[in-house]
Amino acid sequence: MLLRADQVSKSYRKPGRWLKPEQTTVLKGVSLTIQQGECVGLVGESGSGKSTLGRLLMGIEKPDSGTVYFRNHLVNSTGYQQVRQQMSVVFQDYGTSVNRRYRVKSILEEPLKIANKMASKDFQSHNIRLLETVGLSEKFMDRYPHELSGGQLQRVCIARAIANQPDLVILDEAISSLDVTIQLQILDLLVKLRKEMKLSYFFITHDLLAVTYLCDRVLFMKEGEIIEEVGDMKALDQVAHPYARTLLEAAMKVTGVTWNNHIQKIS
C-alpha cells in the first residue's frame, strides 16, 4: 500500500466570529487508498473538499481526526519526514506556485537542494534532462516564469514535481487553468511520465472526461464525503448516486458524444 487515509475529518473556523466562533466542516470521515503505480481520480464540484483532502495527504495540513499513512509512515510524524520527498504536488495555479523572481533553472533546483541528494555540479545536466522529459528544450533554462506560456510553465511545474523521482504525484486541478488543446497535451505528458517513471497519481479535478483519460478508478466527492467509487472506468456510466450521474450527464452534454463512444475513443 502506497498511501492510506482512514476516516480523516477537517473543519475550519468561519471568519468574523471571534466571541462565538463557528466551525465549517470540510471533510467528514474520508477514507481512501492508493496502490503503487495506480492513478486514482477524485471528482467533485468546487467547495466539496477535494483540495483540502490533497493538503492533508501531503502533510501540508493536519486532520482534526483520522490518520494518513504514506509507505506505512504516519503523515506529519518524525518518521514521515524521511520519506516526504517521495511525494510531490502540481497545483492548479502555475503562476503562483513558482517564485516569479526565479529563472527556470532555479525552480527546478529547489527540490534537489532541499533533498540534498545531488552535487551542485550535476544540476545543469539534470535540469536539461528534466526539461527534455516534459517536452521543453535547454533554451528555457534561463527564462523567467512571465516569459513562458501557461502550458510551458505548467510543464516546468511538472518537471519540478518529478525532479526527485517521487513515487506519488498529487495533481490538484493541474490542467483546469489551461486551454483545451493544451490540456490534452499535458494529459498525454502525464500518461507518458506515468509509464516511463512508474508513477502513482492522485488526480483531483472537476473534469470527469479528463479522469477517464488518465485514471484507473475514480472517487466522487460531495460536501466533504466520498459518495461513490468506480473501480472500472468502462463501467462509469453505471454510477448509481444521483450526484455522480449528474456529473456524468453534464460531461456528456458538454462534448455532445455518447459515453460508449467516448470510452472507445480513449481505450
Phi, psi and omega per residue, in radians:
M1 nan 2.166 -3.130
L2 -1.410 -0.877 -3.121
L3 -2.443 2.479 3.104
R4 -2.496 2.257 3.028
A5 -1.997 2.260 -3.114
D6 -2.085 1.888 2.992
Q7 0.903 0.888 3.138
V8 -1.473 2.385 3.118
S9 -2.261 2.642 3.136
K10 -2.644 2.328 3.082
S11 -2.257 2.714 3.079
Y12 -2.256 2.610 3.089
R13 -1.375 2.348 3.100
K14 -1.216 2.434 -3.131
P15 -1.237 2.656 3.031
G16 1.510 0.106 3.134
R17 -2.153 1.472 -3.047
W18 -1.490 -0.650 -3.117
L19 -1.354 -0.744 3.117
K20 -2.231 1.302 -3.087
P21 -1.093 2.396 3.086
E22 -1.846 2.576 -3.127
Q23 -1.833 2.391 2.995
T24 -1.840 2.071 3.138
T25 -1.469 2.102 -3.073
V26 -1.729 -0.711 3.113
L27 -2.140 2.406 -3.037
K28 -2.207 1.411 3.055
G29 1.117 0.952 -3.099
V30 -1.520 2.331 3.067
S31 -2.217 2.463 3.078
L32 -2.823 2.865 3.051
T33 -2.363 2.671 3.020
I34 -2.345 2.192 3.132
Q35 -1.571 2.778 3.071
Q36 -1.023 2.263 3.113
G37 1.443 0.039 -3.069
E38 -1.687 2.624 3.002
C39 -2.030 2.028 -3.127
V40 -1.945 2.240 3.108
G41 -1.690 2.548 3.046
L42 -2.199 2.031 -3.052
V43 -2.024 2.416 3.070
G44 -3.139 2.838 -3.124
E45 -1.315 2.946 3.108
S46 -1.047 2.387 3.135
G47 1.525 0.065 -3.107
S48 -1.424 -0.203 3.116
G49 1.882 0.103 -3.057
K50 -1.059 -0.914 -3.085
S51 -1.187 -0.592 3.072
T52 -1.069 -0.743 3.098
L53 -1.075 -0.737 3.113
G54 -1.040 -0.714 3.133
R55 -1.168 -0.615 3.093
L56 -1.185 -0.705 3.135
L57 -1.132 -0.616 3.134
M58 -1.322 -0.341 -3.054
G59 1.523 0.153 3.095
I60 -1.185 -0.611 3.050
E61 -2.233 2.826 3.122
K62 -1.831 2.459 3.062
P63 -1.253 2.662 3.034
D64 -1.215 -0.596 3.082
S65 -2.654 2.868 -3.079
G66 1.560 3.047 -3.064
T67 -2.377 2.663 3.046
V68 -2.244 2.242 3.117
Y69 -2.084 2.357 3.014
F70 -2.142 2.067 -3.057
R71 0.882 0.790 3.085
N72 1.167 0.192 3.049
H73 -1.821 2.287 3.105
L74 -1.173 2.147 -3.141
V75 -1.051 2.412 -3.098
N76 1.355 0.072 3.047
S77 -1.567 2.982 3.126
T78 -1.089 -0.754 3.137
G79 -1.108 -0.540 -3.131
Y80 -1.114 -0.602 -3.108
Q81 -1.053 -0.441 -3.135
Q82 -1.268 -0.409 -3.129
V83 -1.982 0.047 -3.051
R84 -0.977 -0.595 -3.088
Q85 -1.310 -0.038 3.066
Q86 -1.522 0.080 3.105
M87 -2.276 2.440 3.114
S88 -2.492 3.045 -3.051
V89 -2.476 2.563 2.993
V90 -2.124 2.109 -3.056
F91 -1.610 2.907 3.114
Q92 -1.167 -0.828 -3.040
D93 -1.557 1.530 -3.124
Y94 -1.115 -0.426 -3.103
G95 -1.206 -0.584 -3.111
T96 -1.811 -0.097 -3.128
S97 -1.511 -0.035 3.047
V98 -2.162 2.732 3.059
N99 -1.335 2.020 -3.049
R100 -1.133 -0.286 -3.136
R101 -1.571 -0.087 -3.138
Y102 -1.596 2.477 2.928
R103 -1.321 2.875 -3.107
V104 -0.966 -0.730 -3.102
K105 -1.073 -0.630 3.122
S106 -1.257 -0.614 3.090
I107 -1.086 -0.755 -3.127
L108 -1.229 -0.497 -3.086
E109 -1.423 -0.276 -3.108
E110 -0.902 -1.000 -3.110
P111 -1.145 -0.501 3.127
L112 -1.183 -0.704 3.135
K113 -1.218 -0.669 3.118
I114 -1.120 -0.746 -3.125
A115 -1.279 -0.443 -3.138
N116 0.946 0.728 -3.122
K117 -1.824 -0.061 -3.018
M118 -2.412 2.464 3.085
A119 -1.261 2.539 -3.093
S120 -0.986 -0.562 -3.116
K121 -1.154 -0.304 -3.123
D122 -1.676 -0.080 -3.083
F123 -1.057 -0.768 -3.046
Q124 -1.018 -0.923 -3.108
S125 -1.148 -0.632 3.128
H126 -1.166 -0.715 3.117
N127 -1.100 -0.700 3.118
I128 -1.093 -0.764 3.116
R129 -1.097 -0.701 3.119
L130 -1.080 -0.809 -3.139
L131 -1.095 -0.751 3.120
E132 -1.112 -0.613 -3.135
T133 -1.109 -0.605 -3.123
V134 -1.717 0.230 3.025
G135 1.499 0.395 3.088
L136 -2.068 2.740 -3.107
S137 -1.738 2.992 -3.126
E138 -1.062 -0.425 -3.078
K139 -1.134 -0.285 3.123
F140 -1.416 -0.150 -2.986
M141 -0.999 -0.712 -3.040
D142 -1.734 0.201 3.134
R143 -1.500 2.698 3.042
Y144 -1.637 2.772 -3.118
P145 -0.925 -0.655 -3.103
H146 -1.220 -0.207 3.123
E147 -1.613 0.071 -3.132
L148 -1.961 2.667 2.989
S149 -1.305 2.945 3.127
G150 -1.030 -0.755 3.139
G151 -1.148 -0.696 3.121
Q152 -1.147 -0.735 -3.126
L153 -1.171 -0.639 3.094
Q154 -1.187 -0.569 3.038
R155 -1.113 -0.665 3.078
V156 -1.117 -0.722 3.112
C157 -1.104 -0.666 3.086
I158 -1.165 -0.721 3.098
A159 -1.047 -0.746 3.100
R160 -1.090 -0.667 -3.106
A161 -1.156 -0.509 -3.105
I162 -1.766 0.097 -3.049
A163 -1.007 -0.666 -3.117
N164 -1.683 0.268 -3.141
Q165 0.911 1.091 -3.093
P166 -1.263 2.873 3.030
D167 -1.509 -0.607 -3.062
L168 -2.266 2.314 3.027
V169 -2.076 2.176 3.047
I170 -1.617 2.130 -3.109
L171 -1.889 1.767 -3.046
D172 -1.693 1.649 -3.092
E173 0.921 0.754 -2.963
A174 -1.219 -0.248 -3.132
I175 -2.067 -0.106 -2.952
S176 -1.202 -0.381 -3.135
S177 -1.575 0.037 -3.065
L178 -1.764 2.738 3.027
D179 -1.079 2.710 -3.045
V180 -1.002 -0.772 -3.116
T181 -1.151 -0.637 3.109
I182 -1.231 -0.621 3.084
Q183 -0.965 -0.797 -3.123
L184 -1.131 -0.686 3.101
Q185 -1.087 -0.729 3.134
I186 -1.199 -0.690 3.069
L187 -1.061 -0.747 3.093
D188 -1.078 -0.692 3.105
L189 -1.103 -0.761 -3.142
L190 -1.116 -0.688 3.073
V191 -1.073 -0.786 -3.141
K192 -1.072 -0.833 -3.116
L193 -1.125 -0.661 3.133
R194 -1.066 -0.730 3.138
K195 -1.217 -0.800 -3.045
E196 -1.250 -0.631 -3.043
M197 -1.868 0.011 -3.128
K198 0.959 0.818 -3.105
L199 -1.433 2.708 2.921
S200 -1.886 2.499 3.135
Y201 -2.163 2.521 2.844
F202 -2.043 1.862 -2.923
F203 -1.793 1.776 -3.125
I204 -1.609 2.210 -3.064
T205 -2.852 2.929 2.952
H206 -1.894 0.004 -3.050
D207 -1.703 1.769 -3.082
L208 -1.176 -0.575 3.140
L209 -1.188 -0.641 3.080
A210 -1.112 -0.631 3.104
V211 -1.069 -0.748 -3.121
T212 -1.161 -0.461 -3.133
Y213 -1.299 -0.537 -2.938
L214 -2.016 -0.560 -2.847
C215 -1.731 2.737 3.056
D216 -1.521 -0.637 3.081
R217 -2.608 2.897 -3.025
V218 -2.411 2.483 3.046
L219 -1.947 2.415 3.079
F220 -1.816 2.252 -3.139
M221 -2.035 2.367 3.077
K222 -2.480 2.200 3.079
E223 0.867 0.788 3.028
G224 1.424 0.204 -3.133
E225 -2.319 2.572 2.980
I226 -1.414 1.986 -3.039
I227 -1.744 -0.274 3.076
E228 -2.873 2.617 3.078
E229 -2.270 2.399 3.090
V230 -2.103 2.091 -3.086
G231 -1.600 -0.243 3.129
D232 -2.214 1.936 -3.048
M233 -1.068 -0.477 3.126
K234 -1.247 -0.245 3.119
A235 -1.804 0.293 -3.067
L236 -1.110 -0.486 3.133
D237 -1.258 -0.046 3.141
Q238 -1.749 0.205 3.120
V239 -0.986 2.494 -3.032
A240 -1.769 -0.599 -3.061
H241 -1.159 2.358 -3.111
P242 -0.978 -0.659 3.140
Y243 -1.151 -0.750 3.120
A244 -1.110 -0.687 3.124
R245 -1.165 -0.617 3.104
T246 -1.107 -0.741 3.104
L247 -1.120 -0.727 3.138
L248 -1.109 -0.816 -3.114
E249 -1.140 -0.637 3.110
A250 -1.141 -0.706 3.131
A251 -1.114 -0.723 3.135
M252 -1.217 -0.592 3.135
K253 -1.155 -0.666 3.139
V254 -1.110 -0.736 -3.081
T255 -1.489 -0.434 -3.110
G256 1.290 0.371 3.121
V257 -2.080 2.819 3.087
T258 -1.422 2.762 -3.122
W259 -1.105 -0.759 -3.121
N260 -1.064 -0.699 3.115
N261 -1.147 -0.654 3.130
H262 -1.152 -0.780 -3.129
I263 -1.081 -0.742 -3.137
Q264 -1.113 -0.602 -3.101
K265 -1.169 -0.677 -3.071
I266 -1.627 -0.211 -3.084
S267 -1.283 nan nan
